Amino acid sequence: MTWSDEELVSRSIGGDVESFNQLVLRWERPIYALAYRVIGREEDARDVCQETFLRAFRALGGFRGQAKFSSWLYRIALNLCRDWVRRQRRTPVVQVPEDVDVLELAAAREPVEPIEDVVARHDLTRLVERAMAKLPEEQRTAIILKEYHGLTFQEIADLAGCPLSTVKTRLYQGLAVLRRELGKRE
Amino acid sequence: MAEQHCIYPDRESVLVAYLYDDVDAVQRVAFETHVATCEPCRTELADLRAVRSRLAEWAAPESASRSHQSPVSSRQSRWWHDVPVWAQVAAALLVLGVSASIANLDVRYDRANGLSVRTGWSKPAPAVAATPAIVDVANAAPWRADLAALQKQFRDELRAKPATVVAASAAPAAMSDADFRRVRVMVDESEQKQKTEFASKLILLQKDVYAQEQYDLANVYKVLGVSARAAAANQQKVNMLLSPR
């Protein structure tokens, strides 16, 4: 039988740790992906993911069900990501130095695997990462939540604590920047 | 910008909502009717759809998370983040070197052939006692002698074992040839599996070191203010000067 998130939360509050583990299994991947896209470092994204579930576990008693469990988790994760970005005081997304051409660099070395494979694997992701890195945090977060997590405009507004119209504006402005940045490289 | 010429009410908001298919039926029909006659909106909509397709290419890596074990398990520390990159690479090479010496690996790097790795498994182990003159530095290490002595003692004990069994019981005099062959096959299979696993790990490590090297090199170029193209050309010149004629 598949329990809903809310049922698993109730059982967890009643002391059933296995129910909470099921919630972790269900939501670990989305939370990790969210953290990775916001902060751009795998190890730190794992830490944020782990910390999100730890905090959720500790605060379960205070979860009243006024929001969806997933929204509650997203809020915890986003707060942790924001703390991480502030603490690190560094560019939030992994970057290769601007003036370096990966293809050229790979060609200058003696590769242990075909250059095409090395470059193709990283190229598409890098382009998007670099473009996303140019966005202000609130625009990037709005796009990540909409694009990769399928949240509604209202859910994003609730998470961000801003009006619905602001969310749409942030999305539009962010997409416009991406359109320009990705267009440059074509 | 061409889009600025369009004066559709609340244009940005409606366009985003339409783009994400999060718009009510009335708004949808109205906007679709407008788009049919508005070139700037049509162009922008197509471009933003293309942006969304590009965004779909950004996959987060597999988490391989530790939290599968327990959400309340203690977090592993990330102490190595504070270690400089050069020290991490040095440590990785040290591990590689130690692993290689234990596994009887022959790792070479030269300009002509690049990095080459040959395992001792692909050739018979040299008989240490028979060829003392060609024992290399690794073989001369004291632990190797101890290991050889231990192996000899172990073999002697194994040989002595069947005789003891014969004396103690009426069981067959010794392990039959079939048994020996079966054990041999099991040992061979196990050895083969270890070889494969080790080779896979070695390749992964090699890839990591290569990737790190590329990234560090890129940073060095950037700090030195040298373009990658110029650095590659210099490297080529140096290679030509150093290569034997």
Chai-1 contact restraints between the chains, C-beta under 6 A:
chainA,res_idxA,chainB,res_idxB,connection_type,confidence,min_distance_angstrom,max_distance_angstrom,comment,restraint_id
A,V24,B,S67,contact,1.0,0.0,6.0,A-B,restraint_1
A,V24,B,P71,contact,1.0,0.0,6.0,A-B,restraint_2
A,E28,B,S65,contact,1.0,0.0,6.0,A-B,restraint_3
A,E28,B,S67,contact,1.0,0.0,6.0,A-B,restraint_4
A,Y32,B,S63,contact,1.0,0.0,6.0,A-B,restraint_5
A,A33,B,A60,contact,1.0,0.0,6.0,A-B,restraint_6
A,Y36,B,A60,contact,1.0,0.0,6.0,A-B,restraint_7
A,E42,B,P61,contact,1.0,0.0,6.0,A-B,restraint_8
A,E43,B,R78,contact,1.0,0.0,6.0,A-B,restraint_9
A,R46,B,S65,contact,1.0,0.0,6.0,A-B,restraint_10
A,Q50,B,S67,contact,1.0,0.0,6.0,A-B,restraint_11
A,Q50,B,R75,contact,1.0,0.0,6.0,A-B,restraint_12
A,F53,B,S67,contact,1.0,0.0,6.0,A-B,restraint_13
A,F53,B,P71,contact,1.0,0.0,6.0,A-B,restraint_14
A,F57,B,P71,contact,1.0,0.0,6.0,A-B,restraint_15
A,F57,B,V72,contact,1.0,0.0,6.0,A-B,restraint_16
A,P97,B,A218,contact,1.0,0.0,6.0,A-B,restraint_17
A,P97,B,K222,contact,1.0,0.0,6.0,A-B,restraint_18
A,V100,B,A218,contact,1.0,0.0,6.0,A-B,restraint_19
A,V100,B,A228,contact,1.0,0.0,6.0,A-B,restraint_20
A,D101,B,A228,contact,1.0,0.0,6.0,A-B,restraint_21
A,E104,B,A228,contact,1.0,0.0,6.0,A-B,restraint_22
A,E104,B,R229,contact,1.0,0.0,6.0,A-B,restraint_23
A,L105,B,A228,contact,1.0,0.0,6.0,A-B,restraint_24
A,A108,B,A232,contact,1.0,0.0,6.0,A-B,restraint_25
A,A108,B,Q235,contact,1.0,0.0,6.0,A-B,restraint_26
A,E110,B,G114,contact,1.0,0.0,6.0,A-B,restraint_27
A,V112,B,Q206,contact,1.0,0.0,6.0,A-B,restraint_28
A,V112,B,Y210,contact,1.0,0.0,6.0,A-B,restraint_29
A,L124,B,E57,contact,1.0,0.0,6.0,A-B,restraint_30
A,T125,B,W58,contact,1.0,0.0,6.0,A-B,restraint_31
A,V128,B,W58,contact,1.0,0.0,6.0,A-B,restraint_32
A,E147,B,L55,contact,1.0,0.0,6.0,A-B,restraint_33
A,F153,B,D22,contact,1.0,0.0,6.0,A-B,restraint_34
A,K168,B,S13,contact,1.0,0.0,6.0,A-B,restraint_35
A,K168,B,V16,contact,1.0,0.0,6.0,A-B,restraint_36
A,L171,B,V16,contact,1.0,0.0,6.0,A-B,restraint_37
A,Y172,B,E12,contact,1.0,0.0,6.0,A-B,restraint_38
A,Y172,B,V16,contact,1.0,0.0,6.0,A-B,restraint_39
A,L175,B,L48,contact,1.0,0.0,6.0,A-B,restraint_40
A,L175,B,V51,contact,1.0,0.0,6.0,A-B,restraint_41
A,L178,B,V51,contact,1.0,0.0,6.0,A-B,restraint_42
A,R179,B,D47,contact,1.0,0.0,6.0,A-B,restraint_43
A,R179,B,V51,contact,1.0,0.0,6.0,A-B,restraint_44
A,L182,B,R54,contact,1.0,0.0,6.0,A-B,restraint_45
